[in-house]
C-alpha cells in the first residue's frame, strides 16, 4: 500500500497519525491526488520533510520549530509554538533527493539556533527595503492611485536621496534625512527644502505601512520657529501684486511666446502652475475648462469659465502631438525649468513675483470687485466652508462664477489697455517649433 495504515490507538487518546513513506520518484509519481483539499505525506528518511499533494500541484516543505520558541500561557507555564512550514520547491522541478538535501541544509540551520523562515523573510524585506527599490515601488503606488504630481515628487526624492539609495530604509535615522533638508536650506533653497521634507515624510510613512521600516523617522518632525527676518521675507514672497505691477507683468509676457501666453492665462484664471501647464485640448469644453480630479491638487474636478480674452489666448496657442496648450517650444511636452522662465519675466518687468502670486492677486482682486467669499473661493478651486457645507450644499454657483470671471477679466483688460511700459529690455523667449512636433491649429481641430 502506498499509504500505510496508522496503528489503532485507544479511543481516549486516538489521534490521526501522519502518513509516512520512504519516498522515491516512482512512488511520488504514482500517488493519486486527493478528492478534495490537500494531503501531507512525510518522508521516512528525512525527518521534517513532507510532500504537500494537491489536485494540480505537488510541493515540498520542511517543517520545524525554531529553537527555544516558547510562548507564555496564563498559568505561567510555557508551551512550544506551532511548527513552521518552510516551502522548498515544487515537484518534479525539485526531485526527491534534491528535496532531502535542501531539507538537510535547513535542518542544519535550525541546529545552529537559526530560524530559516525568519531569515528568508528578512532577506526578502531587505531586497525591497533598499531606498532605491522602495522609491520605485512608491512611484508605482502613486501612479496606481493616480497622484497628480508624481514626476516632481519622485524627482525631488530621488535627487535628494541619491547618497542614501543603497541603504536599507529600516536603518535610516532621522539625522540622515534632516541633514539633507538642512543642506538645501544652507544653499538658500527653502522652498526645495520644504518640498523634500513633505515628500520624504509621506514616503517614509508609506514604507512603515508596508513593513519596510519599523517606524517613520520623520514622524513628529516640526519646522523650526521662523525668525522675524524669515517672517518678513515670507510676507514679501507671498503677496498680491499691485495694479501697476500686474500691468507691467502683463505687457512683459509677450503674447507671441508660449511663456507669455501661459502667464497671461495664469493671470486671468488664477489656476495653479501645473494645472495650466498640463492643460490639454480635451479639457476645453468651449464655454469653460473642465479640469478632471486627477489634474487638480485637491483631487476634485474644477471648472474655469472661459472669457473672450482667455479664448483669444488659447486660440493663439500652437498645439503639439501631446495636445497641450502651453507645451515647451523645444520638446513639445510639458514645460519645465520654472525658475529660469520666471527669472526672465522678472527681469523684463522689473517686478519680483512668483507664479503663485497670480492666485493671490486674483483672489484679492475678486474681493475688491465685490465678489462674495464662496464664489471667490470656488473660482480658485479651493475647498470651501465646513464639512457640512460640502455635504449638503451641492450648488456650483456657476452663473456667479461666470459673472465673477467677466468682472475680473474686464478689470485686467482695463489695466492692459493703459500705457504700456518701456519694452526695450523685454526678453522674448524663443517660439521655435518643437522639432516637427508642432501641428497647425487647423489640422489639430
Phi, psi and omega per residue, in radians:
X1 nan 2.498 3.124
X2 -1.322 -0.610 -3.133
X3 -1.944 1.825 -3.095
X4 -1.163 2.535 3.126
X5 -1.274 2.330 3.090
X6 -1.215 2.638 3.133
X7 -1.233 2.230 -3.137
X8 -1.040 2.492 3.120
X9 -2.160 2.810 3.086
X10 -0.993 2.596 -3.078
X11 -1.014 -0.622 -3.069
X12 -1.167 -0.531 -3.062
X13 -2.090 0.304 -3.059
X14 -1.154 2.299 -3.137
X15 -2.474 2.544 -3.122
X16 -1.217 2.105 3.141
X17 -1.403 2.518 3.097
X18 -1.159 2.554 3.118
X19 -1.406 2.120 -3.114
X20 -2.137 2.565 -3.125
X21 -2.775 2.510 3.027
X22 -1.355 1.743 -2.971
X23 -1.299 2.460 2.989
X24 -2.344 2.950 3.126
X25 -1.077 -0.727 -3.126
X26 -1.144 -0.713 -3.126
X27 -1.147 -0.736 3.139
X28 -1.127 -0.674 -3.104
X29 -1.185 -0.567 -3.077
X30 -1.482 -0.197 -3.103
X31 -1.141 2.238 3.126
X32 -1.328 2.551 3.079
X33 -1.228 2.634 3.123
X34 -1.221 2.719 3.126
X35 -1.153 -0.608 3.087
X36 -2.658 2.706 3.120
X37 1.202 -2.559 -3.106
X38 -2.316 2.694 3.051
X39 -2.061 2.416 3.126
X40 -1.903 2.056 -3.114
X41 -2.002 2.164 -3.060
X42 -1.645 2.561 3.112
X43 -1.532 2.214 3.141
X44 -1.220 -0.497 -3.046
X45 -1.372 -0.637 -3.100
X46 -2.081 1.831 3.136
X47 -1.014 2.403 3.106
X48 1.568 -0.249 -3.140
X49 -1.561 2.267 -3.119
X50 -2.421 2.653 3.074
X51 -1.891 2.094 3.112
X52 -1.564 2.032 -3.042
X53 -1.902 2.056 3.063
X54 -2.042 -3.075 -3.119
X55 -1.186 -0.650 -3.036
X56 -2.000 -0.168 -3.007
X57 -2.589 2.578 3.064
X58 -2.261 2.228 -3.058
X59 -2.438 2.648 -3.123
X60 -1.627 2.502 3.010
X61 -2.382 2.674 3.027
X62 -2.015 2.153 -3.061
X63 -1.863 2.271 -3.100
X64 -2.687 2.914 2.977
X65 -2.010 2.305 3.104
X66 -1.054 2.454 3.135
X67 -1.003 2.316 3.091
X68 1.208 0.345 -3.110
X69 -1.524 1.703 3.130
X70 -2.157 2.782 3.038
X71 -2.267 2.448 -3.140
X72 -1.337 2.468 3.049
X73 -2.033 3.087 -2.910
X74 -1.013 -0.717 -3.042
X75 -1.443 0.145 3.097
X76 1.619 -0.202 3.102
X77 -1.381 2.950 -3.122
X78 -2.044 2.559 3.133
X79 -2.306 2.455 -3.123
X80 -1.217 2.533 -3.114
X81 -1.316 2.895 3.125
X82 -1.086 2.585 3.130
X83 -1.131 2.699 3.141
X84 -1.794 2.346 3.128
X85 -1.800 1.934 -3.079
X86 -1.756 2.018 3.120
X87 -1.118 2.408 3.113
X88 -1.948 -0.584 -3.117
X89 2.648 2.968 -3.090
X90 -1.651 2.578 3.000
X91 -1.612 2.449 0.204
X92 -1.649 0.023 3.116
X93 -0.975 -0.647 3.053
X94 -1.892 1.890 -3.078
X95 -1.228 3.029 -3.137
X96 -1.049 -0.854 -3.110
X97 -1.125 -0.733 3.121
X98 -1.132 -0.619 3.097
X99 -1.139 -0.707 3.111
X100 -1.127 -0.712 3.113
X101 -1.098 -0.757 3.131
X102 -1.115 -0.723 3.118
X103 -1.135 -0.639 3.124
X104 -1.115 -0.672 3.103
X105 -1.099 -0.787 -3.131
X106 -1.176 -0.644 3.102
X107 -1.100 -0.637 3.088
X108 -1.108 -0.678 3.104
X109 -1.115 -0.736 3.128
X110 -1.108 -0.693 -3.141
X111 -1.111 -0.470 3.119
X112 -1.509 0.080 3.109
X113 1.566 0.221 -3.127
X114 -1.641 2.855 3.066
X115 -2.067 1.715 -3.054
X116 -1.003 -0.680 -3.126
X117 -1.149 -0.748 3.123
X118 -1.139 -0.692 3.107
X119 -1.097 -0.732 3.129
X120 -1.132 -0.722 3.111
X121 -1.094 -0.732 -3.117
X122 -1.174 -0.655 3.097
X123 -1.103 -0.758 3.101
X124 -1.122 -0.677 3.124
X125 -1.137 -0.724 -3.120
X126 -1.125 -0.635 3.113
X127 -1.079 -0.666 -3.130
X128 -1.524 -0.300 -2.994
X129 -1.626 -0.008 3.020
X130 -1.105 2.521 -3.079
X131 -0.950 -0.790 -3.105
X132 -1.101 -0.784 -3.131
X133 -1.180 -0.694 -3.140
X134 -1.150 -0.594 3.096
X135 -1.156 -0.655 3.087
X136 -1.103 -0.788 3.129
X137 -1.165 -0.652 3.131
X138 -1.130 -0.728 3.111
X139 -1.086 -0.748 3.103
X140 -1.074 -0.653 3.111
X141 -1.139 -0.749 3.129
X142 -1.114 -0.720 3.133
X143 -1.167 -0.674 3.128
X144 -1.117 -0.599 3.126
X145 -1.546 0.063 3.100
X146 1.008 0.781 3.045
X147 -1.170 2.329 -2.986
X148 -1.180 -0.868 -2.996
X149 -1.699 0.855 -3.123
X150 -1.078 -0.866 -3.044
X151 -1.041 -0.937 3.141
X152 -1.151 -0.603 3.137
X153 -1.138 -0.812 -3.127
X154 -1.234 -0.588 3.083
X155 -1.095 -0.741 3.112
X156 -1.079 -0.778 -3.111
X157 -1.188 -0.843 -3.088
X158 -1.159 -0.672 -3.118
X159 -1.143 -0.749 -3.057
X160 -1.503 -0.362 3.136
X161 -1.729 0.189 -3.082
X162 -0.984 -0.664 -3.107
X163 -1.268 -0.226 -3.110
X164 -1.972 0.161 -2.968
X165 -1.087 -0.448 3.141
X166 -1.565 -0.069 -3.102
X167 -1.370 2.662 2.991
X168 -1.371 2.278 -3.124
X169 -0.979 -0.611 -3.108
X170 -1.160 -0.337 -3.116
X171 -1.674 -0.060 -3.141
X172 -1.183 2.455 3.039
X173 -1.906 2.820 -3.141
X174 -1.036 -0.675 -3.101
X175 -1.123 -0.497 3.121
X176 -1.092 -0.679 -3.091
X177 -1.507 -0.719 -3.120
X178 -1.142 -0.496 3.083
X179 -1.114 -0.645 3.105
X180 -1.198 -0.645 3.105
X181 -1.149 -0.776 3.140
X182 -1.121 -0.560 3.128
X183 -1.125 -0.701 3.103
X184 -1.156 -0.713 3.131
X185 -1.133 -0.660 3.133
X186 -1.150 -0.462 3.109
X187 -1.453 0.078 -3.140
X188 1.342 0.576 -3.136
X189 -2.158 1.174 -3.108
X190 -1.119 -0.603 3.122
X191 -1.141 -0.771 3.111
X192 -1.122 -0.650 3.111
X193 -1.128 -0.729 3.131
X194 -1.146 -0.724 3.116
X195 -1.092 -0.788 -3.130
X196 -1.130 -0.716 3.118
X197 -1.027 -0.792 -3.111
X198 -1.136 -0.864 -3.099
X199 -1.186 -0.653 -3.137
X200 -1.148 -0.714 3.140
X201 -1.112 -0.727 3.140
X202 -1.177 -0.720 3.112
X203 -1.098 -0.762 -3.140
X204 -1.167 -0.586 3.068
X205 -1.148 -0.690 3.082
X206 -1.101 -0.742 3.111
X207 -1.063 -0.693 3.125
X208 -1.138 -0.772 3.140
X209 -1.123 -0.514 3.141
X210 -1.490 -0.054 3.123
X211 1.418 0.243 3.131
X212 -1.438 -0.369 3.133
X213 -2.442 2.575 -3.106
X214 -1.233 -0.462 3.128
X215 -2.827 2.889 3.124
X216 -1.501 1.980 -3.060
X217 -1.220 -0.250 3.101
X218 -1.748 0.070 3.119
X219 -1.053 2.297 3.130
X220 1.392 0.032 3.130
X221 -1.172 2.230 3.134
X222 -2.035 2.525 3.067
X223 -1.228 2.564 3.111
X224 -1.133 2.579 3.126
X225 -1.118 2.253 -3.054
X226 -1.209 2.561 3.084
X227 -1.415 2.997 3.129
X228 -1.072 -0.737 3.137
X229 -1.089 -0.689 3.131
X230 -1.188 -0.654 3.113
X231 -1.144 -0.691 3.102
X232 -1.110 -0.749 -3.134
X233 -1.111 -0.674 3.121
X234 -1.144 -0.702 3.120
X235 -1.119 -0.626 -3.135
X236 -1.222 -0.607 -3.126
X237 -1.354 -0.731 -3.128
X238 -1.622 1.560 -3.055
X239 -2.558 2.924 3.006
X240 -1.685 2.375 -3.112
X241 -1.264 2.579 3.048
X242 -1.303 2.894 3.118
X243 -1.036 -0.704 -3.123
X244 -1.151 -0.727 -3.140
X245 -1.161 -0.720 3.136
X246 -1.101 -0.674 3.121
X247 -1.120 -0.779 -3.123
X248 -1.109 -0.759 -3.132
X249 -1.142 -0.707 3.131
X250 -0.998 -0.801 -3.127
X251 -1.292 -0.505 3.113
X252 -1.273 -0.410 3.100
X253 -1.432 1.581 -3.061
X254 -1.095 2.207 -3.068
X255 -1.246 -0.189 3.116
X256 -1.643 0.222 3.068
X257 -2.134 2.702 3.129
X258 -1.064 -0.829 -3.105
X259 -1.130 -0.671 3.128
X260 -1.100 -0.788 3.113
X261 -1.136 -0.661 -3.141
X262 -1.091 -0.820 -3.115
X263 -1.137 -0.709 3.111
X264 -1.117 -0.657 3.085
X265 -1.169 -0.631 3.089
X266 -1.115 -0.722 3.139
X267 -1.103 -0.715 -3.070
X268 -1.331 -0.493 -3.040
X269 -1.858 -0.425 -3.052
X270 1.177 0.357 -3.128
X271 -1.242 2.809 3.051
X272 -1.280 2.764 -3.060
X273 -0.934 -0.899 -3.085
X274 -1.246 -0.597 -3.127
X275 -1.060 -0.680 3.140
X276 -1.424 -0.632 -3.120
X277 -1.150 -0.503 -3.104
X278 -1.749 0.214 -3.098
X279 -1.150 2.185 -3.132
X280 -1.969 2.810 3.135
X281 -1.047 -0.572 -3.127
X282 -1.130 -0.310 3.133
X283 -1.609 -0.018 -3.123
X284 -1.642 1.888 -3.114
X285 -1.705 0.283 3.122
X286 1.619 -1.393 -3.122
X287 -1.426 -0.188 3.127
X288 -2.727 2.810 3.006
X289 -1.662 2.203 -3.073
X290 -1.863 1.696 -3.114
X291 -1.536 2.088 -3.128
X292 -1.264 2.878 -3.096
X293 -0.985 -0.696 -3.107
X294 -1.216 -0.162 -3.080
X295 -1.632 -0.314 -3.024
X296 -1.843 2.755 -3.141
X297 -1.135 -0.686 -3.061
X298 -1.400 -0.141 -3.123
X299 1.262 0.430 3.081
X300 -2.214 2.584 3.104
X301 -1.125 2.637 -3.079
X302 -2.532 2.271 3.117
X303 -1.895 2.348 -3.138
X304 -2.068 2.109 3.106
X305 -1.073 2.442 3.111
X306 -1.813 1.940 3.092
X307 -1.520 2.860 3.108
X308 -0.965 -0.630 -3.137
X309 -1.168 -0.724 3.097
X310 -1.192 -0.661 3.128
X311 -1.079 -0.665 3.140
X312 -1.147 -0.580 3.105
X313 -1.204 -0.785 -3.137
X314 -1.143 -0.646 -3.135
X315 -1.157 -0.440 -3.134
X316 -1.463 -0.126 -3.083
X317 -1.309 2.464 3.048
X318 -1.623 2.098 -3.057
X319 -1.485 2.568 3.116
X320 -1.918 3.138 3.100
X321 -1.090 -0.415 3.094
X322 -1.358 -0.131 3.137
X323 1.069 0.595 3.088
X324 -1.648 2.450 3.083
X325 -1.259 -0.674 -3.033
X326 -2.104 0.948 -3.130
X327 -1.312 2.725 3.071
X328 -1.057 2.307 3.132
X329 -1.205 -0.237 -3.120
X330 -1.644 -0.669 -3.051
X331 -1.910 -0.356 -3.060
X332 1.373 -0.003 3.119
X333 -1.876 -2.979 -3.088
X334 -1.038 2.441 -3.141
X335 -1.138 2.630 3.042
X336 -2.526 -3.093 -3.124
X337 1.225 0.791 -3.047
X338 -1.085 -0.632 -3.105
X339 -1.032 -0.778 -3.141
X340 -1.195 -0.703 -3.135
X341 -1.083 -0.874 -3.105
X342 -1.123 -0.635 -3.136
X343 -1.053 -0.668 -3.127
X344 -1.178 -0.702 3.119
X345 -1.264 -0.593 3.040
X346 -1.036 -0.782 -3.129
X347 -1.139 -0.703 -3.119
X348 -1.184 -0.628 -3.076
X349 -1.628 -0.408 -3.057
X350 1.349 0.233 -3.112
X351 -2.009 2.270 3.072
X352 -1.527 2.027 -3.097
X353 -2.574 2.906 2.989
X354 -2.098 2.804 3.138
X355 -1.092 -0.551 -3.141
X356 -1.232 -0.338 3.095
X357 -1.084 -0.456 3.127
X358 -1.160 -0.589 3.079
X359 -1.176 -0.744 3.112
X360 -1.137 -0.692 -3.119
X361 -1.125 -0.772 3.138
X362 -1.151 -0.762 -3.128
X363 -1.095 -0.727 3.097
X364 -1.146 -0.712 3.137
X365 -1.122 -0.651 3.121
X366 -1.122 -0.663 3.073
X367 -1.122 -0.738 3.106
X368 -1.070 -0.565 -3.110
X369 -1.496 0.032 3.062
X370 1.513 0.279 3.110
X371 -1.334 2.353 -3.099
X372 -1.160 2.773 -2.993
X373 -1.070 -0.807 -3.099
X374 -1.062 -0.772 -3.139
X375 -1.144 -0.725 -3.135
X376 -1.105 -0.697 3.125
X377 -1.177 -0.671 3.125
X378 -1.199 -0.485 3.095
X379 -1.081 -0.563 -3.123
X380 -1.665 0.010 -3.139
X381 1.306 0.411 3.124
X382 -1.380 2.673 3.015
X383 -1.335 2.143 -2.983
X384 -1.900 2.716 2.989
X385 1.102 -2.900 3.124
X386 -1.523 3.044 3.117
X387 -1.092 -0.637 3.110
X388 -1.142 -0.671 3.085
X389 -1.042 -0.758 -3.100
X390 -1.214 -0.515 -3.132
X391 -1.340 -0.706 -2.982
X392 -1.816 -0.474 -3.138
X393 -1.679 1.701 -3.093
X394 -1.729 0.110 -3.132
X395 -1.247 2.310 -3.063
X396 -1.572 -0.046 3.124
X397 0.875 0.680 -3.015
X398 -1.095 -0.815 -3.117
X399 -1.106 -0.664 3.102
X400 -1.134 -0.606 3.123
X401 -1.254 -0.647 3.075
X402 -1.099 -0.755 3.125
X403 -1.133 -0.696 3.138
X404 -1.137 -0.713 3.105
X405 -1.088 -0.691 3.124
X406 -1.147 -0.726 -3.137
X407 -1.137 -0.731 3.129
X408 -1.173 -0.713 3.127
X409 -1.135 -0.732 3.100
X410 -1.064 -0.676 3.131
X411 -1.123 -0.813 3.128
X412 -1.128 -0.688 -3.134
X413 -1.121 -0.648 3.089
X414 -1.110 -0.742 3.098
X415 -1.113 -0.750 -3.093
X416 -1.197 -0.452 -3.126
X417 -1.328 -0.210 3.125
X418 -1.233 3.126 -3.130
X419 -1.065 2.274 -3.138
X420 -1.283 2.516 3.108
X421 -1.242 2.989 3.121
X422 -1.079 2.239 -3.059
X423 -1.871 0.141 -3.053
X424 -1.114 -0.477 -3.102
X425 -1.807 0.261 -3.118
X426 -1.289 2.279 3.103
X427 -1.597 2.078 -3.094
X428 -1.753 2.002 -3.108
X429 -1.263 2.543 -3.100
X430 -1.110 2.434 3.063
X431 -2.008 0.648 3.106
X432 -1.006 2.560 -3.135
X433 -1.197 2.572 -3.010
X434 -1.392 1.098 3.005
X435 0.850 0.877 3.078
X436 1.520 -0.042 -3.110
X437 -1.493 -0.311 -3.095
X438 -1.229 2.292 3.116
X439 -2.029 2.413 -3.086
X440 -1.122 2.647 -3.115
X441 -1.072 -0.649 -3.110
X442 -1.149 -0.757 -3.140
X443 -1.191 -0.642 -3.094
X444 -1.130 -0.628 -3.112
X445 -1.405 nan nan
